[in-house]
Amino acid sequence: MVEDEGSVRVDSWIWSVRLARTRALAAAACRAGHVRVNGERAKPAQALRPGDEVRVREEGYERVVVVKRLIRKRVGAGVAAECLVDNSPPRPPRELTPAAGVRDRGAGRPTKRDRRELDQLRRS
């Protein structure tokens, strides 16, 4: 279950310590440039070693963790917490985060302008 020797793929480790819901999502985050290892953009198959700093960006918030132990299989939350040191800044309060575009009920389908505005809100 827990391996302290060798190296582990970064996408597998992110999934194992519950920073991503699935391994496919972890790999997609790596390919999209949302994962950095020691300040460098990480590919899904990049090897991790204990002591590496991993930054995972998700929904406008960045998780900063340091690899304490390497694991290959997904484990419970208690064991996963022992495999990393969380140095993340606190999340911003919900009141300060911009609300996603909410349409009035019965307003019909969004126009092209509305869709562009919604896309712009989601990107920021």
Backbone torsions as a table, in degrees:
resi	resn	phi	psi	omega
1	MET	NA	-53.6	-179.1
2	VAL	-108.0	131.0	-178.3
3	GLU	-123.3	123.8	-179.6
4	ASP	-103.6	2.2	-175.0
5	GLU	-117.6	148.7	177.3
6	GLY	81.5	-148.6	-178.7
7	SER	-139.7	164.6	-178.6
8	VAL	-134.3	146.9	175.2
9	ARG	-61.3	142.9	-177.4
10	VAL	-65.9	-39.0	180.0
11	ASP	-66.4	-37.6	178.5
12	SER	-66.4	-41.5	-179.3
13	TRP	-67.8	-42.1	178.7
14	ILE	-59.3	-41.9	178.0
15	TRP	-68.4	-40.6	-176.7
16	SER	-63.7	-37.3	-178.2
17	VAL	-94.2	13.3	171.6
18	ARG	68.9	33.1	171.7
19	LEU	-88.7	-13.9	176.1
20	ALA	-136.9	147.2	-177.0
21	ARG	-70.5	-37.6	179.0
22	THR	-133.1	161.5	177.9
23	ARG	-68.8	-33.9	178.0
24	ALA	-62.9	-40.2	177.5
25	LEU	-67.7	-35.6	177.5
26	ALA	-64.9	-43.2	178.7
27	ALA	-66.0	-39.5	178.6
28	ALA	-64.6	-38.1	177.4
29	ALA	-64.1	-38.7	177.3
30	CYS	-64.7	-46.9	-179.4
31	ARG	-63.8	-31.6	-179.1
32	ALA	-81.1	-6.1	178.4
33	GLY	87.2	17.1	-179.4
34	HIS	-88.9	-1.7	-179.0
35	VAL	-121.6	130.8	177.2
36	ARG	-127.3	138.0	176.7
37	VAL	-118.0	119.0	-177.8
38	ASN	53.5	39.4	176.5
39	GLY	85.1	-9.2	-178.6
40	GLU	-104.4	142.8	177.1
41	ARG	-59.9	134.1	-173.7
42	ALA	-107.0	139.2	170.6
43	LYS	-89.2	158.1	-176.7
44	PRO	-57.1	-34.6	-175.6
45	ALA	-90.0	5.2	-179.6
46	GLN	-62.5	138.9	-178.2
47	ALA	-80.5	139.1	175.9
48	LEU	-107.6	150.0	175.3
49	ARG	-133.1	155.8	176.6
50	PRO	-57.4	137.4	-178.9
51	GLY	99.1	-14.0	178.1
52	ASP	-68.8	144.8	175.7
53	GLU	-97.7	126.5	-179.2
54	VAL	-115.8	128.1	176.5
55	ARG	-114.9	123.2	179.6
56	VAL	-119.3	119.4	179.7
57	ARG	-94.2	129.9	-179.7
58	GLU	-145.8	122.7	174.4
59	GLU	49.0	50.1	176.5
60	GLY	75.8	10.4	-179.1
61	TYR	-131.2	140.5	-178.9
62	GLU	-113.7	124.8	175.0
63	ARG	-91.2	129.6	178.5
64	VAL	-118.2	115.3	-178.9
65	VAL	-131.5	152.7	175.9
66	VAL	-112.8	132.1	-178.7
67	VAL	-71.1	121.8	178.3
68	LYS	-100.2	-47.0	177.9
69	ARG	-136.5	150.5	178.8
70	LEU	-95.8	134.2	174.7
71	ILE	-135.7	151.0	-179.4
72	ARG	-108.9	-25.1	-176.8
73	LYS	-107.7	148.7	179.0
74	ARG	-68.5	135.4	-176.1
75	VAL	-127.2	174.5	178.4
76	GLY	-65.5	162.7	-175.8
77	ALA	-61.1	-36.7	179.9
78	GLY	-64.6	-45.0	179.2
79	VAL	-69.8	-38.1	179.8
80	ALA	-62.5	-37.7	-179.8
81	ALA	-65.3	-27.2	179.0
82	GLU	-77.8	-13.7	-175.9
83	CYS	-93.2	0.2	-179.1
84	LEU	-148.5	160.5	173.9
85	VAL	-114.8	117.6	-175.8
86	ASP	-88.8	112.6	178.3
87	ASN	-108.7	22.4	-176.0
88	SER	-69.7	143.3	172.4
89	PRO	-69.0	158.0	179.6
90	PRO	-64.0	147.4	178.5
91	ARG	-65.6	146.5	176.5
92	PRO	-68.2	149.3	178.6
93	PRO	-60.4	149.4	-177.2
94	ARG	-61.2	-30.5	-178.3
95	GLU	-66.3	-29.2	-177.3
96	LEU	-84.9	-18.7	180.0
97	THR	-77.7	138.3	-178.9
98	PRO	-67.4	139.3	-180.0
99	ALA	-75.7	142.8	175.6
100	ALA	-68.0	152.7	-178.2
101	GLY	-57.1	120.7	178.8
102	VAL	-114.1	127.0	-178.9
103	ARG	-98.7	150.4	176.4
104	ASP	-66.8	142.9	179.7
105	ARG	-65.6	133.3	179.4
106	GLY	84.2	8.8	-178.2
107	ALA	-80.5	-5.1	179.9
108	GLY	82.9	-171.3	-179.3
109	ARG	-72.5	148.4	178.5
110	PRO	-70.2	146.4	175.8
111	THR	-77.4	174.8	179.4
112	LYS	-62.0	-40.1	178.2
113	ARG	-62.8	-43.0	178.7
114	ASP	-61.9	-42.2	179.6
115	ARG	-63.6	-40.3	178.4
116	ARG	-63.7	-41.2	178.6
117	GLU	-65.1	-41.4	177.6
118	LEU	-63.2	-43.6	178.3
119	ASP	-61.7	-40.6	-179.5
120	GLN	-65.9	-39.5	177.5
121	LEU	-63.1	-42.0	-177.5
122	ARG	-68.8	-33.0	-179.3
123	ARG	-71.8	-31.8	-175.7
124	SER	-84.1	NA	NA
